[in-house]
Amino acid sequence: MTVSPNSLQMPPPLPVALGKPPEAQPTFQGALRGIWLFTWRPQLAWRRLPIHLLGLLVLPALVYLTVPSAARWSARREPLIAPRAQVNEFSRRAARAGHELTSEQRGDLLQIFSEETARLDTPSSDTLSGEAAAARRRQEIKAAYDRIQHRAQDGLDDAQFAQFKTFAGHASLLAQQKVRPTWGRTEPFYHWLVDLYFFVTLPLQCVRACGGLIRDELQADTLGFLLTRPLSRARLLVLKYIAQTTWLQATLLLETLLLFAVAGFRQLPGVASLLPLFLGAQLLAVPAWSALGVFLGQLTKRYMPLALIYGLIVEMGIGRIPTNINTLSLMRHLKTLLAHDSGLQSIYEWPAQGVPLAIGSLLFAAALFLTVAALLFTFKEYHHTAEMQK
C-alpha cells in the first residue's frame, strides 16, 4: 500500500516567539501611594489613637497650667506706687516744713497718684522679660513720676512744689530700685515652645520616627518582601522618607496649632505674629532632622544614643562656637530664622543675619543626609541574626 505524500498531514507550525513581554515597573507616584498607605494607616489604628492624642495634649496642657492669664498676672504684680501712702508721707513732710497741705490739695494729689498708678500697672511689656523688661519697667516708673510732678504743679504753691519735686524724685529712685529682672507673662510660653518643643522634642521625634525606617522592617522581618519588589533600594528609602516626613509634618503641625491655641486662649500678646514664621521654620526643620535620623539609622541600630551624642557635640558644642564652623549646626540656622520675631529676639538675642544661607543650609543638610543614607542602604548587607536582636 502506497501512501501519497499529499495525504500526510504536517503538524502545525510552532508559533513564532514575539519576545518576552516587558515587566510592569511601578511608577514613582504609585510606589509612594502604597508606602504612604502603609505609613498612616497603622498610626490611626484604634489601639494607638488614644496614645497619639495623649501625646499631642501633654505639652499644651503644661503650657496652659504654667502661663498665667492676664487677670492673674496683673493681680500678682507687686504695686510699685502706693497712692495713699505716698500722699500721706508727703503731707507729713510738708507739715514739718511749715507748708501744710489743705484737704483739697490732698484730695487732688491722691487722685493724681491713683490715676498714674493705674496707668503704670496696665501691662504694656508682657512680651519682654529679664533685664529688658526691668529696664522698660524703670522707664515707665520714671515717666509716671514725671507726669505726677507736671500735674501736681498746678495745685501746689511754689514752696510746696519745690519740696514735692525733691520728694517725687527720691520716691521714683526707690521704686526703680525695687525692679528686678523677672520673666514676663509670655516668656514661659516661649521656653516651652522653643527650648523644649522645637529644639528637643521635635528633633528627637523626627530621629526616632525616621531612624527606624529600615530597622523596623528588619525587626518585623518584612524587609525581604519589600526588596523583592521591582524597586531599587535607594528609591525605596527615599519613598519611605517622603511618606514618613509627610506624616510628621501633619502631626507636628497639629501639635503647633494646639500650642498656639493655648497661647491665644491665655491672650498672650505678640504670639499671633510668630505663628507664620514658626510654621515656616518647622517646615524646614522636619525634613532636615528626619534625614539625619535616616542617616543615623543606617549607621547603627542604636541610633537614638548616637543622636544624643551628635546633639551634644555638634548642636550644643560646635553650634555655640562664635566662628564660621557653627554653620554645621542645624539649630544655629533655625535660630537665625526665628530671630526675626521681636518677642523671641528680646529673650534670646539671636543673630538675624544670613537668612538665605540658613534656608539653603537646612535644605542641603536634608539632601546630604538622605543621599548618604541611600548609598549606605544600597550597598550594605544586613546580617539577619544580628539585626533581629534588640
C-alpha positions in Angstrom: 0.0 0.0 0.0 1.4 3.3 -1.1 0.9 6.5 0.8 0.6 9.6 -1.1 2.8 12.4 0.2 -0.2 14.8 -0.1 -2.2 12.6 2.3 0.4 13.1 5.1 -0.7 15.9 7.4 2.1 18.1 8.6 2.0 19.3 12.2 1.0 23.0 12.5 4.0 25.3 12.7 5.1 26.4 16.1 4.1 30.0 17.0 6.9 32.5 16.5 8.1 33.9 19.7 7.4 37.5 19.9 9.8 38.2 22.7 9.5 38.4 26.4 6.7 40.8 27.4 8.0 43.8 29.4 7.7 43.7 33.1 5.4 46.2 34.6 7.5 48.7 36.5 5.8 50.7 39.3 5.7 54.4 38.8 7.2 56.7 41.5 3.7 58.1 42.3 2.3 54.6 42.6 5.0 53.3 44.9 4.7 56.5 47.0 0.9 56.0 47.3 1.4 52.4 48.5 4.1 53.3 51.1 2.0 56.3 52.2 -0.9 53.9 53.0 1.4 51.7 55.0 2.6 54.8 56.9 -0.5 56.4 58.1 -2.9 53.5 58.5 -1.1 51.8 61.4 -0.7 55.2 63.1 -4.5 55.7 63.1 -5.4 52.2 64.5 -7.9 52.3 67.3 -5.4 50.9 69.7 -2.8 53.6 69.1 -5.1 56.5 68.6 -5.6 57.3 72.4 -1.8 57.3 72.8 -1.3 59.7 69.9 -4.0 62.0 71.3 -2.5 61.9 74.8 1.0 62.7 73.4 -0.4 65.7 71.5 -2.1 67.1 74.6 0.6 66.8 77.1 2.7 69.9 76.1 -0.4 72.2 75.5 -1.6 71.2 79.0 1.7 72.1 80.6 1.6 75.5 78.8 -1.9 76.1 80.0 -1.0 75.4 83.6 2.2 77.4 83.7 1.3 80.5 81.7 -0.8 82.9 83.8 -3.9 84.7 82.5 -3.8 88.4 82.1 -6.0 88.9 85.2 -3.9 86.7 87.4 -0.7 88.3 86.1 -1.9 91.8 86.9 -3.1 90.7 90.3 0.2 89.2 91.4 2.3 92.1 90.1 3.7 94.0 93.1 2.4 97.6 93.1 5.5 99.9 93.0 3.5 103.1 93.9 1.1 103.1 96.8 -1.0 106.3 96.2 -2.4 106.9 99.7 0.9 106.1 101.4 2.7 108.5 99.1 0.3 111.3 99.7 0.3 110.8 103.5 4.1 110.7 103.5 4.5 114.0 101.5 1.7 115.6 103.6 3.7 114.9 106.9 6.9 116.2 105.3 5.2 119.4 104.1 3.6 119.9 107.6 7.0 119.6 109.3 8.4 122.1 106.9 5.6 124.6 107.6 3.8 124.1 104.3 0.8 122.1 105.3 -1.5 120.8 102.6 -5.1 121.6 102.5 -7.7 118.8 102.3 -8.4 119.8 98.7 -4.7 119.6 97.8 -4.5 116.2 99.5 -7.5 115.0 97.5 -6.1 116.3 94.2 -2.7 114.6 94.9 -4.4 111.3 95.8 -6.4 111.4 92.5 -3.3 112.1 90.5 -1.3 109.3 92.2 -4.2 106.9 91.8 -4.7 107.6 88.1 -1.0 107.4 87.2 -0.6 104.2 89.3 -3.5 102.6 87.4 -1.8 103.6 84.2 1.5 102.3 85.3 0.0 98.9 86.4 -1.5 98.4 83.0 0.5 95.5 81.4 2.4 97.0 78.5 5.5 94.9 78.2 4.3 91.3 78.6 6.4 90.3 75.6 9.6 91.4 77.3 11.5 89.6 80.1 14.7 89.6 82.0 16.8 92.8 82.0 14.9 94.1 79.0 11.6 94.0 80.9 13.3 95.5 84.0 14.7 98.4 82.0 11.3 99.0 80.4 9.6 99.0 83.8 12.1 101.5 85.2 11.4 103.8 82.3 7.7 103.5 82.9 8.1 104.4 86.6 10.3 107.4 85.8 7.7 108.6 83.2 4.9 108.1 85.7 6.6 110.3 88.4 7.4 112.9 85.7 3.7 113.1 84.9 2.8 113.3 88.5 5.1 116.2 89.0 3.7 118.0 86.0 0.1 117.6 87.1 0.8 118.4 90.7 2.4 121.7 89.9 -1.0 123.4 89.3 -2.4 122.5 92.7 0.6 123.4 94.9 2.3 126.7 95.7 5.9 127.3 94.9 7.3 126.2 98.2 5.2 123.1 98.3 6.0 122.2 94.7 9.8 122.6 95.3 9.5 120.2 98.3 7.3 117.9 96.2 9.9 117.7 93.4 12.5 116.5 95.9 10.1 114.0 97.4 8.9 112.7 94.0 12.5 112.3 92.7 13.5 110.3 95.7 10.4 108.1 95.6 11.0 107.5 91.8 14.5 106.2 92.5 13.3 104.0 95.3 10.6 102.5 93.1 13.1 101.9 90.3 15.5 100.1 92.6 12.7 97.6 93.6 12.5 96.4 90.0 14.3 93.1 89.4 14.8 91.1 86.2 11.9 88.6 86.1 10.1 86.5 83.5 7.4 88.3 81.5 4.0 86.7 81.1 4.9 85.5 77.7 8.3 84.1 78.5 7.2 80.7 79.9 5.3 80.0 76.6 8.4 80.8 74.6 10.5 78.5 76.7 8.0 75.7 76.3 7.6 76.3 72.6 11.3 76.9 71.6 13.5 75.3 74.2 11.6 72.2 74.8 9.3 71.6 71.8 11.3 73.0 68.9 14.8 72.1 69.9 14.3 68.9 71.9 11.0 67.2 71.3 10.8 67.8 67.6 14.3 66.7 66.7 14.1 63.6 68.8 10.7 62.7 67.4 11.9 63.1 63.8 15.0 61.0 64.5 13.1 58.3 66.3 10.4 58.1 63.6 12.9 58.1 60.6 15.8 56.3 62.2 13.8 53.1 62.2 12.5 53.2 58.6 14.7 50.2 57.7 15.4 48.9 61.1 11.7 48.4 61.9 11.3 46.4 58.6 14.2 44.2 59.8 12.6 43.7 63.2 9.3 42.8 61.6 11.0 40.6 59.1 9.3 42.4 56.2 12.4 44.0 54.5 12.9 40.9 52.4 9.4 41.2 51.0 9.9 44.9 50.1 13.3 44.2 48.4 11.6 41.6 46.1 9.5 44.4 44.6 10.7 45.9 41.3 12.1 48.9 43.1 15.7 49.9 43.8 16.9 50.2 47.4 17.6 53.9 47.1 14.2 54.6 45.7 12.6 52.6 48.4 14.4 54.5 51.1 13.5 57.9 49.5 9.9 56.9 49.2 9.7 55.8 52.9 11.4 59.0 53.9 8.9 61.2 52.0 6.0 59.3 53.4 7.3 59.4 57.0 8.3 63.1 56.7 4.8 64.0 55.4 3.2 62.2 58.3 5.5 64.0 60.7 4.7 67.4 59.1 1.0 66.8 59.6 1.4 65.6 63.2 3.7 68.4 64.3 1.5 70.9 62.5 -1.4 69.8 64.7 0.8 70.0 67.8 2.0 73.5 67.0 -1.6 74.7 66.3 -2.6 73.3 69.7 0.2 75.2 71.5 -0.6 78.5 69.8 -4.3 77.9 70.5 -3.5 77.7 74.2 -1.4 80.9 73.9 -4.4 82.6 72.2 -6.7 81.4 75.0 -4.3 82.9 77.5 -4.3 86.2 75.5 -0.6 86.3 75.2 0.5 89.4 73.2 2.7 89.1 70.1 2.2 85.4 69.7 -0.1 85.5 66.7 2.6 87.2 64.6 5.1 84.5 65.5 2.9 81.6 64.1 3.6 82.0 60.3 7.4 82.4 61.0 7.4 79.4 63.3 5.5 77.2 60.9 8.0 78.2 58.1 10.9 77.2 60.3 9.2 74.0 61.3 8.6 73.2 57.6 12.3 73.3 57.0 13.4 71.7 60.3 11.3 68.4 60.0 13.0 67.2 56.7 16.5 68.1 58.0 16.1 66.3 61.3 14.3 63.3 59.6 17.1 62.9 57.1 19.6 62.9 60.0 17.5 60.2 61.6 17.5 58.1 58.4 21.3 58.5 58.1 21.9 57.5 61.8 19.6 54.6 61.3 21.8 53.3 58.5 24.9 53.6 60.7 23.7 51.6 63.7 20.6 50.1 65.3 21.3 52.2 68.4 20.6 55.4 66.5 18.9 57.3 69.4 22.0 57.3 71.7 24.1 58.3 68.6 21.6 61.2 68.0 22.1 62.4 71.6 25.9 62.3 71.1 25.5 64.2 67.9 23.4 66.8 69.6 25.9 67.3 72.4 28.9 67.6 70.1 27.6 69.4 67.0 24.4 71.3 68.2 25.4 72.2 71.7 29.1 72.3 71.2 30.1 73.4 67.7 26.9 75.4 67.2 28.0 77.7 70.1 31.4 78.5 68.8 31.5 82.1 67.5 33.2 81.3 64.2 32.1 80.1 60.8 32.3 76.5 62.0 29.0 76.9 63.7 27.3 76.7 60.3 27.5 72.9 60.8 24.8 73.2 63.4 21.2 72.9 62.2 19.9 74.7 65.3 22.0 77.7 64.5 20.3 78.1 61.2 16.8 77.6 62.8 17.7 80.3 65.3 18.6 82.7 62.5 15.1 82.2 61.1 13.3 82.6 64.4 15.3 85.7 65.3 13.1 87.8 63.1 10.4 87.7 65.8 10.7 90.6 68.2 9.4 88.6 71.2 11.9 85.8 70.7 14.7 88.3 70.0 14.1 90.2 73.2 14.7 86.9 75.1 17.3 85.1 73.2 19.1 87.8 71.3 20.0 85.5 68.3 21.7 87.0 65.2 19.2 87.5 62.4 21.6 87.9 59.5 22.0 85.2 56.8 18.5 84.0 56.1 19.3 82.7 52.6 22.3 80.8 54.0 20.2 79.3 56.7 17.5 78.1 54.4 20.0 76.8 51.9 22.0 75.0 54.6 18.9 73.3 56.0 17.8 72.0 52.5 21.4 71.0 51.8 21.7 69.1 55.0 18.5 67.2 54.4 19.7 66.3 50.8 23.1 65.3 52.0 22.0 63.1 54.9 19.4 61.4 52.7 21.8 60.8 49.8 24.5 59.2 52.1 21.8 57.1 53.8 20.5 55.9 50.4 24.1 54.9 49.3 24.6 53.0 52.6 21.3 51.2 52.2 22.2 50.3 48.6 25.5 48.7 49.3 25.1 47.5 52.8 24.3 43.8 53.5 22.4 43.1 56.7 23.1 40.1 58.9 19.6 38.9 59.7 20.5 37.3 63.1 22.4 40.3 64.4 19.8 42.8 63.2 16.9 40.9 64.7 18.5 41.2 68.2 17.0 44.2 70.1 
